[in-house]
């Protein structure tokens, strides 16, 4: 199976959604390489970056579920690094 390396950038504008976001990330834990979160208190938002390595359709599904959460936006940047599992 072909896998890709990507980064999903997330901005959380509604703190009530954080628990749901963490549940989605837990469901996709097998493709997550690492995660960095920065609370931007002056603006009342959280900025999160997720590094992933997995099938492109699974990465897209994860980003779609994240972006569908209320008060959350997500964008994905794919690398040209392709591997096989």
N, C-alpha and C positions, 0 to 999 in steps of 0.2 A: 504494500500500500504506500502510495506517495504522500509524503508529509511536507509541510511548509513551516517556516519560522516567521512569526509575525508579532506585532505589538498592537494591543488594543488600548487606546486612550479613552478614559472615561471621566466625565464630569458629573458629579452628583449635586443637584441643587436642592433636593428634598431629603432631609435626614431620616424621615420615616421610611425611606426606601432602602436604606443601608442593609437592613436585615434580609430583605428579599434578594438584594444584590449578592450578599455573602452566600446565600443558599444556592444561587445560580453558579457562582464561582466554585463552590464545593462540588456541585454536580459534574463540573468539567475539570476537576483537579488533576486528572491523569494527563492533560495536555499543557497544564500551566507550569512554566519554568520558574517564574518568579513574579513578585508583585511589589509595587511601591505605591504607597498612598501618602498624600500630603494634604492636611487640612488647611484650607485658606480661610482663616477665621475672619479676616477683615471683610471678606465677601460672602461669608456664610456658605461656602461650597467645599467640596472635597475633590481633589484631582488624583486619579488613580491610573497607573500604567501597569498593564499585564503583558508579560512576555510569554508566548505560547509556541508550541511545536506539535503539530498534528495535521490530520487531513484538512484540506482547505474547506470542505463542506462542514466539518465539525467546528472549525474556527468561525466560519460565517454564521453558523447556528448559534454559537455562544454570543457573538457580537449582536446578533439580532435579538436574542432574549434580553440581553443587557439594555439595548436601545429601546426595547418595548416597555421597560419599567418607567413608571411615572417620575418625572423630574430628573431623568438620567439621559445623557447623550453619549454615544460611543462612535469612534472611528477606528478603522483597522488599517494598518500599513503592513504590507507583505514584503518580505525580503525575496531575493532571487535564489536563496538557498533552498534546494529541494533534496529530500532524502527519501529513503525507502525503509519501511519497517517490516 
